[in-house]
Amino acid sequence: MGHLVFRSWEDSLERRDFVTSAIAMAGAALSVGDGLAMASPSREFYQLRKYALQTGPQLALAQNYFEHALIPALNRMAMAPVGAFKLDIGPETPTYYLLIPATSVEALATLDQRLAQTATVRSAVVRFRVR
């Protein structure tokens, strides 16, 4: 016998908004990238990070880490704007996705090393792991 799944209108709307936003962002990046390629040789590269969390205090700690340590550090490295999406519906929830822009592949490849040298990020990671 099949299972019935009841979702509220708001739940499906949030998922639809996330998918629509992700597709729109990718489409905009491609269309803007094509237009800029003709005008200048600059290109943009992206890294999509997935943070699968557990419900409880880990959610607040992760959100605080993103808001006060990671995203500001990325912005100081000229990686902006960072897209942050929270997925609350589905089997792998709660999950955060961060879309990080960069002007080179090398900047993304060395990102973890450069973040590890940032005092704000290091102290935030220590606080996150202690709890």
C-alpha positions in Angstrom: 0.0 0.0 0.0 1.3 3.5 -0.9 2.1 6.1 1.7 0.4 9.4 1.7 2.6 12.4 2.5 1.0 15.6 3.5 3.0 18.8 3.2 1.8 22.2 3.9 1.6 24.7 1.2 4.3 26.7 2.9 6.7 23.7 2.9 6.3 23.0 -0.8 6.7 26.8 -1.4 10.0 26.9 0.4 11.4 24.0 -1.5 10.1 25.5 -4.8 11.6 28.8 -3.9 15.0 27.1 -3.1 15.0 25.2 -6.4 13.8 28.2 -8.4 16.4 30.4 -6.8 19.2 27.9 -7.4 18.2 27.5 -11.1 17.8 31.3 -11.5 21.2 31.9 -10.0 22.8 29.4 -12.2 21.0 30.8 -15.3 21.9 34.3 -14.4 25.6 33.4 -13.9 25.7 31.7 -17.3 23.9 34.5 -19.1 25.9 37.2 -17.4 29.1 35.2 -18.0 28.4 35.0 -21.7 27.8 38.7 -22.0 30.9 39.6 -20.1 33.0 37.2 -22.0 32.6 39.3 -25.1 33.3 42.5 -23.2 36.2 41.4 -21.0 38.2 38.2 -20.3 37.1 38.0 -16.6 35.4 34.8 -15.6 33.7 33.7 -12.4 33.9 30.2 -10.8 31.7 28.7 -8.1 32.0 26.3 -5.3 28.9 24.7 -3.8 29.3 23.5 -0.3 26.9 21.3 1.5 26.6 21.2 5.3 24.4 18.3 6.5 23.4 19.0 10.1 21.5 17.4 13.0 18.6 19.1 14.7 19.3 20.6 18.0 22.1 23.0 19.1 24.2 22.3 16.1 21.8 24.4 13.9 22.3 27.6 15.9 26.0 27.0 16.1 26.3 26.5 12.4 24.2 29.5 11.5 26.2 31.6 13.9 29.4 30.3 12.3 28.2 31.1 8.8 26.9 34.6 9.7 29.7 35.8 11.9 32.8 34.0 10.8 32.7 32.2 7.4 30.8 34.5 5.2 32.5 37.7 6.5 35.9 36.0 6.0 34.9 35.1 2.4 33.8 38.6 1.8 37.1 39.9 3.0 38.8 37.6 0.4 36.7 39.3 -2.3 34.4 36.3 -2.6 31.1 38.0 -2.6 28.2 37.7 -2.7 28.0 34.3 -1.0 24.6 32.6 -1.5 23.4 30.8 1.6 20.4 28.4 1.4 18.8 26.4 4.2 16.9 23.3 3.3 14.4 22.2 5.9 12.3 19.6 3.9 13.3 16.2 2.8 15.3 13.2 4.1 18.7 15.0 4.3 17.5 17.9 6.5 18.4 20.2 7.9 21.0 21.1 5.3 22.8 24.4 4.5 24.2 25.1 1.0 26.7 27.8 0.4 27.4 29.0 -3.1 30.8 30.7 -3.1 32.0 32.8 -6.1 35.6 33.4 -7.1 37.6 34.9 -9.9 39.8 31.8 -10.3 39.9 28.1 -9.8 43.0 28.5 -7.7 41.2 30.8 -5.3 38.6 28.0 -4.7 41.3 25.2 -4.5 43.2 27.0 -1.8 40.2 28.4 0.0 40.3 25.9 3.0 44.0 26.7 3.6 43.4 30.4 3.5 40.4 30.1 5.8 42.5 28.1 8.3 44.9 31.1 8.5 42.0 33.4 9.5 41.8 34.0 13.2 38.1 34.6 13.3 37.3 31.4 11.4 39.8 29.4 13.6 38.2 30.6 16.8 34.7 29.9 15.5 35.6 26.4 14.5 37.1 25.7 17.9 33.8 26.9 19.6 31.8 24.8 17.2 33.8 21.6 17.9 33.8 22.1 21.7 30.0 21.9 21.8 
